[in-house]
Amino acid sequence: MKPKHDIFDPDDANRHPPLVVVMGVSGSGKSTIGLALAHRLGCRFQEGDALHPAANRAKMARGIPLTDEDRAPWLKAIAHWLAARAAEGVCGVITCSALKRAYRDQLRAAVPDLAFIFPDPAPAVLRQRVEDRTGHFMPASLLASQLDTLERPGADERALRLSGEDDVEAACRHIAAWLARAGDRAI
């Protein structure tokens, strides 16, 4: 099945390929939405957790929240991945918690036209999802620290907030329509 290029025509030299970060706390649906969106748009996809240094993954697995210093090399790797896609002229979707505005600013410094998708389910939904998942390095005990750290995107950021509880296909249609509206900054 050929991907639907809702917003990106690779043959249109006047359009820049979209670069998107699907952000939010653990259990928000970043990976599910990100992978589906990348498929829909025909973009490259990268699971941001895979770019964490081994020490970060081990620390989180022990239930210890990451510090800004811990996150610095990870955010640098995310920014590098995004900048590489921009340099190649291809669209890309990556997951990254991007919990603080400073983190999002760092990513925007690498790719100024970056779009953020923010699935934001209710805390009870998040907790249930995290507790139900198996094989993930991050325990449910760290959800509270992520929620405490989360700085929701401001009105001046290019970010789309979703309930995070919608059907994935419907969410992807909504995201694609939002991305297609050039300059849309609403959240």
C-alpha positions, 0 to 999 in steps of 0.5 A: 500500500502506497503511503498517503502524502497528505502534506508532502509532495516529494516533487514539489520543490517549494514545499519543505518536508515536514519534520515532526517530534511526537512528544509527551510523557511515558504512555502518552502514545508517542511511539504508536502515533509517531509510527502511524504518522510516519507511515501515513506521510511516507516519512522516516521514523525514529524511536527516540528512546533508542538514542538514549545512552545505555547509562540513561536506560539503566538509570530509568530501569532502576526507577531513577529519574533523569536529570538535565545533564543525563538528557543532554547527550540524548537531546543532542542525538535527537537534534542531530537526527532531525538536522540530518533529515533536514539536510537530506531534504526528507521528511521525518518523525521522531519520538522524544518526551521533550518535557521542558520548553528548553528541550524543545528550544534545543531541538528547534535550534537544530530545525527551526520549522520543527512541529511538535505533536503532543498526545496528552491523555489523562493521568489515570489513562497514562498510569494504566498504559504504563502499568500494562506494558511489558518489556519497556525499560521505564517503570510506572514509578517514573510517571509522576516525575515526568508529569511533574517535569512536563511543561506543556507547549505554549501558544507561541510554539508550533505544537498540536495537542491531542487528547491521546485517547483517540483512534490512531488513524483519526489522530493521524488524519487530524495531524496531517490536516494541521501540518498542511495548514502552513503557519498553524501555531495553535495548540 
